[in-house]
Amino acid sequence: MTAHSWWLLLIVAVAIAALILLINSRLRLHPFIALILVTVCTGLAAGEPVADLTGSIEDGAGGTLGDVGLTLALGAMLGRLLSDSGATDALAHALVGRAAPRRLPWLVAAAAFVIGIPMFFEVGLIVLLPLIFSVARRLDAQGGAKGSSYVLLGVPAIASLSTLHGMLPPHPGPLTAMTGLHADLGLTLVVGLVCAVPTVILAGPVYARWIAPRLPEVRPDAALVAQFTGGAPAPAVTGSAGPGARPRTEAASRTGVPVGLAVASVLVPVALMLLRTLAETLLDSGSTLRAALTFAGEPLVAMLAGLLFALALTMAQGRRPGEEIRTSLADSLKSVAGILLIIGGGGAFKQVLQDSGIGDAIAAAARGAHLNVILLGWLVSLLLSLTTGSATVGIVSATGIVAPLIGAAGGLRASLLVVAIGAGSIGLNYVNHAGFWLVKESFGMDLGQAAKTQTAVQTLVSVFGLAMALLLSLFA
């Protein structure tokens, strides 16, 4: 470690502290303004050439918005159409009516686990938001939750999606580590699932039950909730309802959407992404069918297909004129405009951190450490992901550092290392990660509340994933 490397680490620590201060102090700067201001100052302090700094900001913001922003916009419109058609209300009605409140976090975790197999974290959360908001709204109406219903149901979704995104192929991070470490795909999938299930349980429903009563004030913006749940506040449950009875509400009576069709409308993007995964795994690289399924499974294309399906579902009901539908779609974008800007600012911050050489400084320090190879891979990935805001940077760099330590033999140890590196990449998810801002703004949290949910959950996933990998390494 050179003096310059220590200087870079000091810069990123000061930058993160300044960002927190600007947002939470009396200034109460909008997160987007604070992110851009801190990003510029960080780049200048790190010595990045002025001519390159603006390019880094533009590339970071543009790349993040290209990856997440367009999909988020389509997801917002999809959520609005699903709520307008009554699909999300039908799903929420079915879940709340047929399951005890204590089982709902487990059901959401299971749904997110399935949806998270082919989807990135941000995309999966966007798909699940209408369901989470609708079920939470009905749960509030029933008075069946202690604390925030949105936290109670959101935390299991975050845990499932982040676990699968970081620890299991076919997600890009684990696939990259698997290739660099010469790990077997089938064995890595088995090991990943063994590690993932207890991790999701502990960081999801179990933690949600503990944290939800401690954050009773967390509630998404009313406009966003109305967009995903059909507008009016949830009415009180009327009539008698036994243990297995389905609550009668005004919203439920207006939907007329079969639950099966509602499920299909939610799963269209999921199915297309899953087909892409199967095609890339099973079909020859020159196959025309593989190329078609790969294109259809791109998050942007899959979300567009889901939007068109929901649009057809809405129009088939014949209850709303085209002009009213177009107005609904336009209104849906208003509630996510601020989120898009903040996510773009987070992407710019991440890019400047990467271009400043902070990742190289962390990697240099890790090479001199004498640790268990699984622990070393996890730690390097964790620190690089924290400081650069990119799980991919953490995984790629950690893989390159530890690969020479295990050779090309593969086996169980290599698969466990893939899981540990992936788990490290999702820990300490904070202000320089786009996913942090997506969760914070979607659920209407302040920085402290977001740290107790998004950051805490993903750190728990990271630690539990490492613990499971170390436990299984005893048999390697």
C-alpha positions as CSV (number, residue, x, y, z in Angstrom):
1,M,0.0,0.0,0.0
2,T,1.4,3.3,-1.1
3,A,0.7,6.7,0.4
4,H,-1.5,7.5,-2.6
5,S,-3.6,4.3,-2.0
6,W,-4.2,5.3,1.6
7,W,-5.2,8.8,0.4
8,L,-7.7,7.3,-2.0
9,L,-9.3,5.2,0.8
10,L,-9.5,8.4,3.0
11,I,-11.2,10.2,0.1
12,V,-14.0,7.6,-0.2
13,A,-14.6,7.5,3.5
14,V,-14.9,11.3,3.6
15,A,-17.1,11.3,0.5
16,I,-19.6,8.9,2.0
17,A,-19.6,10.8,5.3
18,A,-20.2,14.1,3.4
19,L,-23.0,12.6,1.4
20,I,-24.8,11.4,4.6
21,L,-24.3,14.8,6.2
22,L,-25.6,16.8,3.2
23,I,-28.8,14.7,3.1
24,N,-29.5,14.6,6.8
25,S,-28.2,18.0,8.0
26,R,-30.3,21.2,8.2
27,L,-29.5,21.7,4.5
28,R,-31.6,18.7,3.6
29,L,-30.2,18.7,0.1
30,H,-32.1,16.5,-2.4
31,P,-30.2,13.2,-2.7
32,F,-29.6,13.8,-6.4
33,I,-28.0,17.2,-5.9
34,A,-25.9,15.8,-2.9
35,L,-24.8,12.8,-5.0
36,I,-23.6,15.0,-8.0
37,L,-21.9,17.5,-5.7
38,V,-20.0,14.8,-3.7
39,T,-19.2,13.0,-7.0
40,V,-17.5,16.1,-8.5
41,C,-15.6,16.8,-5.3
42,T,-14.5,13.2,-5.0
43,G,-13.2,13.0,-8.5
44,L,-11.2,16.3,-8.1
45,A,-9.8,15.2,-4.7
46,A,-8.7,11.8,-6.2
47,G,-6.8,13.6,-9.0
48,E,-9.0,12.5,-11.9
49,P,-8.3,14.8,-14.8
50,V,-11.0,17.5,-15.2
51,A,-11.4,16.5,-18.9
52,D,-12.2,12.9,-17.8
53,L,-14.3,13.7,-14.8
54,T,-17.4,14.9,-16.7
55,G,-17.1,11.8,-18.9
56,S,-17.1,9.5,-15.9
57,I,-20.2,11.2,-14.5
58,E,-22.0,11.0,-17.8
59,D,-21.0,7.4,-18.4
60,G,-21.9,6.4,-14.8
61,A,-25.3,8.1,-14.8
62,G,-26.1,7.0,-18.4
63,G,-25.0,3.4,-17.9
64,T,-27.0,3.0,-14.7
65,L,-30.1,4.6,-16.2
66,G,-29.7,2.4,-19.2
67,D,-29.5,-0.7,-17.1
68,V,-32.1,0.2,-14.4
69,G,-33.8,3.5,-15.4
70,L,-35.6,2.3,-18.6
71,T,-36.7,-0.9,-16.9
72,L,-37.9,1.1,-13.9
73,A,-40.0,3.3,-16.1
74,L,-41.6,0.3,-17.9
75,G,-42.1,-1.3,-14.5
76,A,-43.9,1.8,-13.2
77,M,-46.2,1.7,-16.2
78,L,-46.7,-2.1,-15.8
79,G,-47.5,-1.6,-12.1
80,R,-50.1,1.0,-12.9
81,L,-51.8,-1.1,-15.6
82,L,-51.8,-4.1,-13.3
83,S,-53.5,-2.0,-10.6
84,D,-55.9,-0.5,-13.1
85,S,-56.9,-3.9,-14.3
86,G,-57.3,-5.2,-10.8
87,A,-54.6,-7.8,-11.2
88,T,-52.5,-6.8,-8.3
89,D,-55.6,-6.4,-6.1
90,A,-56.7,-9.9,-7.1
91,L,-53.3,-11.3,-6.1
92,A,-53.3,-9.4,-2.8
93,H,-56.9,-10.4,-2.1
94,A,-56.0,-14.1,-2.7
95,L,-52.9,-13.9,-0.5
96,V,-54.4,-12.0,2.4
97,G,-57.7,-13.9,2.3
98,R,-56.1,-17.4,2.3
99,A,-53.1,-16.9,4.5
100,A,-52.6,-15.9,8.1
101,P,-50.7,-12.6,8.5
102,R,-47.8,-14.4,10.0
103,R,-47.4,-16.5,6.8
104,L,-47.3,-13.5,4.4
105,P,-43.6,-12.7,4.8
106,W,-42.8,-16.3,4.0
107,L,-45.0,-16.3,0.9
108,V,-43.4,-13.0,-0.3
109,A,-40.0,-14.5,0.3
110,A,-40.9,-17.6,-1.7
111,A,-42.4,-15.5,-4.6
112,A,-39.3,-13.4,-4.7
113,F,-37.1,-16.5,-4.6
114,V,-38.8,-17.8,-7.8
115,I,-38.8,-14.4,-9.5
116,G,-35.2,-13.7,-8.5
117,I,-33.8,-16.8,-10.3
118,P,-33.6,-15.1,-13.7
119,M,-33.9,-11.4,-12.6
120,F,-31.5,-8.8,-11.4
121,F,-32.2,-7.4,-8.0
122,E,-33.5,-4.0,-9.2
123,V,-35.7,-5.6,-11.9
124,G,-37.1,-8.2,-9.5
125,L,-38.0,-5.6,-7.0
126,I,-39.7,-3.5,-9.6
127,V,-41.8,-6.5,-10.6
128,L,-42.7,-7.2,-7.0
129,L,-43.5,-3.7,-5.8
130,P,-47.1,-3.8,-7.0
131,L,-47.7,-7.1,-5.1
132,I,-45.9,-5.9,-2.0
133,F,-47.8,-2.6,-1.8
134,S,-51.1,-4.2,-2.5
135,V,-50.7,-6.9,0.1
136,A,-49.3,-4.4,2.7
137,R,-52.2,-2.1,2.0
138,R,-54.7,-4.9,2.7
139,L,-52.8,-6.1,5.7
140,D,-53.0,-2.6,7.2
141,A,-56.7,-2.6,6.5
142,Q,-57.1,-5.8,8.5
143,G,-54.8,-4.6,11.3
144,G,-52.8,-7.8,11.1
145,A,-49.2,-6.4,11.3
146,K,-47.2,-4.9,14.1
147,G,-45.3,-1.9,12.9
148,S,-44.9,-1.3,9.2
149,S,-46.5,-3.8,6.8
150,Y,-44.4,-2.5,4.0
151,V,-41.2,-3.4,5.9
152,L,-42.6,-6.7,7.0
153,L,-43.2,-7.7,3.4
154,G,-40.4,-5.7,1.7
155,V,-37.5,-7.2,3.7
156,P,-38.2,-10.8,2.7
157,A,-38.3,-9.7,-1.0
158,I,-35.0,-7.8,-0.6
159,A,-33.4,-10.9,1.1
160,S,-34.5,-13.3,-1.6
161,L,-33.6,-11.1,-4.6
162,S,-30.2,-10.1,-3.2
163,T,-29.3,-13.7,-2.2
164,L,-30.0,-15.0,-5.7
165,H,-28.5,-12.1,-7.4
166,G,-25.2,-12.4,-5.6
167,M,-24.8,-16.2,-4.9
168,L,-26.4,-18.2,-7.6
169,P,-25.8,-18.6,-11.4
170,P,-27.2,-17.7,-13.9
171,H,-26.6,-14.2,-12.6
172,P,-23.6,-12.5,-14.2
173,G,-21.6,-12.1,-11.0
174,P,-21.6,-15.8,-9.9
175,L,-21.1,-16.9,-13.5
176,T,-18.0,-14.6,-13.8
177,A,-16.6,-16.0,-10.6
178,M,-17.4,-19.6,-11.6
179,T,-15.6,-19.2,-14.9
180,G,-12.5,-17.6,-13.4
181,L,-12.3,-20.3,-10.7
182,H,-13.1,-23.2,-13.0
183,A,-16.0,-24.3,-10.8
184,D,-18.6,-26.8,-12.0
185,L,-22.0,-25.2,-12.9
186,G,-24.1,-28.1,-11.5
187,L,-22.2,-28.3,-8.3
188,T,-22.2,-24.5,-7.9
189,L,-26.0,-24.5,-8.3
190,V,-26.4,-27.2,-5.7
191,V,-24.0,-25.5,-3.2
192,G,-25.6,-22.1,-3.9
193,L,-29.1,-23.4,-3.1
194,V,-27.9,-25.1,0.1
195,C,-26.4,-21.8,1.2
196,A,-29.2,-19.6,-0.1
197,V,-32.2,-21.2,1.6
198,P,-31.2,-20.7,5.2
199,T,-29.7,-17.3,4.3
200,V,-33.1,-16.1,2.9
201,I,-35.0,-17.5,5.9
202,L,-32.8,-15.7,8.5
203,A,-32.3,-12.4,6.6
204,G,-35.8,-12.3,5.3
205,P,-38.9,-13.4,7.2
206,V,-37.0,-13.8,10.5
207,Y,-35.3,-10.4,10.4
208,A,-38.5,-8.8,9.0
209,R,-40.5,-10.0,12.0
210,W,-37.9,-8.3,14.3
211,I,-37.4,-5.0,12.4
212,A,-40.9,-4.2,11.2
213,P,-42.3,-3.2,14.7
214,R,-39.2,-0.9,15.1
215,L,-40.0,1.0,12.0
216,P,-43.7,1.7,12.3
217,E,-43.5,5.1,10.5
218,V,-42.1,3.6,7.2
219,R,-44.7,4.1,4.4
220,P,-44.2,4.7,0.7
221,D,-45.3,7.9,-0.9
222,A,-49.1,8.0,-1.2
223,A,-49.0,8.6,-4.9
224,L,-46.8,5.6,-5.5
225,V,-49.0,3.4,-3.3
226,A,-52.1,4.7,-5.1
227,Q,-50.4,3.9,-8.5
228,F,-49.7,0.3,-7.6
229,T,-52.9,-0.4,-5.6
230,G,-55.6,1.3,-7.7
231,G,-55.9,4.7,-6.1
232,A,-58.0,5.0,-3.0
233,P,-56.9,4.1,0.5
234,A,-57.6,0.5,1.5
235,P,-61.1,0.3,2.8
236,A,-61.9,-1.5,6.0
237,V,-62.9,-5.1,5.9
238,T,-66.6,-5.5,6.0
239,G,-68.7,-8.4,7.1
240,S,-67.7,-11.4,9.1
241,A,-64.5,-13.3,8.3
242,G,-63.6,-16.6,9.7
243,P,-60.1,-18.0,9.6
244,G,-60.4,-19.1,6.0
245,A,-62.7,-16.4,4.8
246,R,-61.7,-13.9,2.0
247,P,-62.2,-10.3,3.1
248,R,-64.7,-8.3,1.1
249,T,-63.6,-4.9,0.0
250,E,-64.8,-2.4,-2.5
251,A,-61.6,-2.8,-4.5
252,A,-62.0,-6.5,-4.6
253,S,-65.5,-6.3,-6.0
254,R,-64.5,-4.1,-8.9
255,T,-61.6,-6.2,-10.2
256,G,-63.2,-9.1,-11.9
257,V,-59.8,-10.4,-12.8
258,P,-59.2,-14.2,-12.2
259,V,-56.3,-14.9,-9.9
260,G,-54.7,-17.1,-12.5
261,L,-54.7,-14.3,-15.1
262,A,-53.4,-11.9,-12.5
263,V,-50.5,-14.3,-11.7
264,A,-49.8,-14.7,-15.5
265,S,-49.6,-10.9,-15.9
266,V,-47.0,-10.6,-13.2
267,L,-45.0,-13.6,-14.4
268,V,-44.7,-12.7,-18.1
269,P,-41.3,-10.9,-17.6
270,V,-40.1,-13.6,-15.3
271,A,-41.0,-16.4,-17.7
272,L,-39.2,-14.6,-20.6
273,M,-36.0,-14.1,-18.5
274,L,-36.1,-17.7,-17.3
275,L,-36.4,-18.9,-20.9
276,R,-33.4,-16.9,-21.7
277,T,-31.4,-18.5,-18.9
278,L,-32.4,-22.0,-20.1
279,A,-31.6,-21.2,-23.7
280,E,-28.1,-19.9,-22.8
281,T,-27.5,-23.0,-20.7
282,L,-28.9,-25.7,-22.9
283,L,-28.8,-24.5,-26.5
284,D,-25.9,-24.2,-28.9
285,S,-24.4,-20.7,-29.2
286,G,-25.2,-20.6,-32.9
287,S,-28.9,-21.6,-32.5
288,T,-31.5,-19.2,-33.9
289,L,-33.9,-20.2,-31.1
290,R,-31.3,-19.3,-28.5
291,A,-30.7,-15.9,-30.1
292,A,-34.5,-15.2,-30.2
293,L,-35.0,-16.3,-26.5
294,T,-31.9,-14.3,-25.4
295,F,-33.3,-11.2,-27.0
296,A,-36.8,-11.8,-25.6
297,G,-35.3,-12.3,-22.1
298,E,-33.4,-9.0,-22.0
299,P,-34.8,-7.2,-19.0
300,L,-35.9,-4.2,-21.1
301,V,-37.6,-6.4,-23.7
302,A,-39.2,-8.7,-21.1
303,M,-40.6,-5.8,-19.1
304,L,-42.0,-4.3,-22.3
305,A,-43.7,-7.6,-23.1
306,G,-45.2,-7.7,-19.6
307,L,-46.4,-4.1,-20.1
308,L,-48.1,-5.0,-23.4
309,F,-49.7,-8.1,-21.8
310,A,-51.1,-5.9,-19.0
311,L,-52.2,-3.3,-21.5
312,A,-54.1,-6.0,-23.4
313,L,-55.6,-7.2,-20.1
314,T,-56.8,-3.7,-19.3
315,M,-58.2,-3.1,-22.7
316,A,-59.9,-6.5,-22.9
317,Q,-62.0,-5.5,-19.9
318,G,-63.4,-2.7,-22.0
319,R,-64.1,-0.5,-19.0
320,R,-61.7,2.3,-19.7
321,P,-61.2,4.5,-22.9
322,G,-57.8,4.7,-24.5
323,E,-57.3,8.3,-23.5
324,E,-57.8,7.4,-19.9
325,I,-55.2,4.6,-20.1
326,R,-52.7,6.9,-21.7
327,T,-53.2,9.4,-19.0
328,S,-52.6,6.7,-16.4
329,L,-49.4,5.7,-18.0
330,A,-48.2,9.3,-18.1
331,D,-49.1,9.7,-14.4
332,S,-47.2,6.6,-13.5
333,L,-43.9,8.2,-14.6
334,K,-44.4,11.2,-12.4
335,S,-44.0,9.2,-9.2
336,V,-40.7,7.6,-10.3
337,A,-39.1,10.7,-11.9
338,G,-37.2,11.6,-8.7
339,I,-36.2,8.0,-8.2
340,L,-34.7,7.9,-11.7
341,L,-32.6,11.0,-11.0
342,I,-31.3,9.7,-7.8
343,I,-30.4,6.3,-9.3
344,G,-28.6,8.2,-12.1
345,G,-26.7,10.2,-9.5
346,G,-25.7,7.0,-7.6
347,G,-24.4,5.6,-10.9
348,A,-22.3,8.7,-11.5
349,F,-20.8,8.4,-8.0
350,K,-20.0,4.7,-8.5
351,Q,-18.3,5.4,-11.8
352,V,-16.0,8.1,-10.4
353,L,-15.0,5.9,-7.5
354,Q,-14.1,3.2,-10.0
355,D,-12.2,5.5,-12.3
356,S,-10.3,7.1,-9.4
357,G,-8.4,3.8,-8.7
358,I,-9.9,3.1,-5.4
359,G,-10.6,-0.5,-6.4
360,D,-6.9,-1.1,-7.2
361,A,-6.0,0.3,-3.7
362,I,-8.3,-2.2,-2.0
363,A,-7.0,-5.1,-4.1
364,A,-3.4,-4.2,-3.3
365,A,-4.1,-4.3,0.5
366,A,-5.9,-7.7,0.1
367,R,-3.0,-9.4,-1.6
368,G,-0.8,-8.9,1.5
369,A,-3.4,-10.5,3.8
370,H,-2.9,-14.0,5.1
371,L,-6.4,-15.4,5.5
372,N,-8.5,-18.4,4.7
373,V,-9.0,-18.3,0.9
374,I,-12.8,-18.3,1.2
375,L,-12.7,-15.6,3.8
376,L,-10.2,-13.6,1.7
377,G,-12.4,-13.8,-1.4
378,W,-15.4,-12.7,0.6
379,L,-13.6,-9.8,2.2
380,V,-12.0,-8.4,-1.0
381,S,-15.4,-8.6,-2.8
382,L,-17.1,-6.9,0.1
383,L,-14.7,-4.0,0.4
384,L,-14.5,-3.4,-3.4
385,S,-18.3,-3.5,-3.7
386,L,-18.6,-1.0,-0.8
387,T,-16.0,1.4,-2.1
388,T,-16.8,1.3,-5.8
389,G,-20.6,0.8,-5.6
390,S,-20.3,-2.1,-8.1
391,A,-20.9,-5.7,-7.1
392,T,-19.4,-6.7,-10.5
393,V,-16.1,-4.9,-9.7
394,G,-16.0,-6.7,-6.4
395,I,-16.6,-10.1,-7.9
396,V,-14.2,-9.7,-10.8
397,S,-11.4,-8.3,-8.7
398,A,-11.8,-10.8,-5.9
399,T,-11.8,-13.7,-8.4
400,G,-8.6,-12.5,-10.0
401,I,-6.9,-12.2,-6.6
402,V,-7.9,-15.6,-5.2
403,A,-7.9,-17.7,-8.4
404,P,-4.1,-18.4,-8.3
405,L,-4.5,-19.6,-4.7
406,I,-6.7,-22.6,-5.6
407,G,-5.4,-23.5,-9.1
408,A,-7.6,-25.0,-11.8
409,A,-8.8,-28.1,-10.0
410,G,-12.3,-26.9,-9.4
411,G,-14.3,-29.1,-7.1
412,L,-16.4,-28.3,-4.0
413,R,-13.9,-25.7,-2.7
414,A,-14.1,-23.7,-6.0
415,S,-17.9,-23.7,-5.9
416,L,-17.9,-22.6,-2.2
417,L,-15.5,-19.8,-3.2
418,V,-17.9,-18.6,-5.9
419,V,-20.7,-18.4,-3.3
420,A,-18.5,-16.6,-0.8
421,I,-17.3,-14.0,-3.4
422,G,-20.9,-13.4,-4.5
423,A,-22.0,-13.1,-1.0
424,G,-19.3,-10.5,-0.3
425,S,-20.3,-8.4,-3.3
426,I,-23.8,-7.7,-1.9
427,G,-22.8,-6.8,1.7
428,L,-22.7,-3.2,3.1
429,N,-25.0,-2.0,0.3
430,Y,-25.1,1.7,0.9
431,V,-25.3,5.2,-0.6
432,N,-23.1,4.5,-3.7
433,H,-25.3,1.6,-4.9
434,A,-28.3,2.2,-7.2
435,G,-30.3,-0.6,-5.4
436,F,-30.0,1.3,-2.1
437,W,-31.6,4.4,-3.5
438,L,-34.3,2.3,-5.3
439,V,-35.4,0.8,-2.0
440,K,-35.1,4.0,0.0
441,E,-37.2,6.1,-2.4
442,S,-39.7,3.3,-3.3
443,F,-40.5,2.7,0.4
444,G,-40.4,6.4,1.4
445,M,-37.5,5.9,3.9
446,D,-34.9,8.2,5.3
447,L,-31.2,7.2,5.2
448,G,-31.4,5.6,8.7
449,Q,-34.4,3.6,7.9
450,A,-32.9,2.5,4.6
451,A,-29.7,1.4,6.4
452,K,-31.8,-0.7,8.8
453,T,-33.5,-2.4,5.9
454,Q,-31.6,-2.5,2.6
455,T,-28.1,-2.2,4.1
456,A,-28.8,-4.5,7.0
457,V,-30.6,-7.1,5.0
458,Q,-28.0,-7.4,2.3
459,T,-25.2,-7.4,5.0
460,L,-27.0,-10.2,6.8
461,V,-27.3,-12.1,3.5
462,S,-23.5,-11.5,3.0
463,V,-22.5,-12.8,6.4
464,F,-24.9,-15.8,6.4
465,G,-23.7,-16.7,2.9
466,L,-20.1,-16.6,4.1
467,A,-21.0,-18.6,7.2
468,M,-22.7,-21.3,5.2
469,A,-19.7,-21.5,2.8
470,L,-17.3,-21.8,5.6
471,L,-19.5,-24.5,7.2
472,L,-19.6,-26.6,4.1
473,S,-15.9,-26.1,3.5
474,L,-15.3,-28.4,6.5
475,F,-16.4,-31.2,4.1
476,A,-14.3,-30.1,1.2
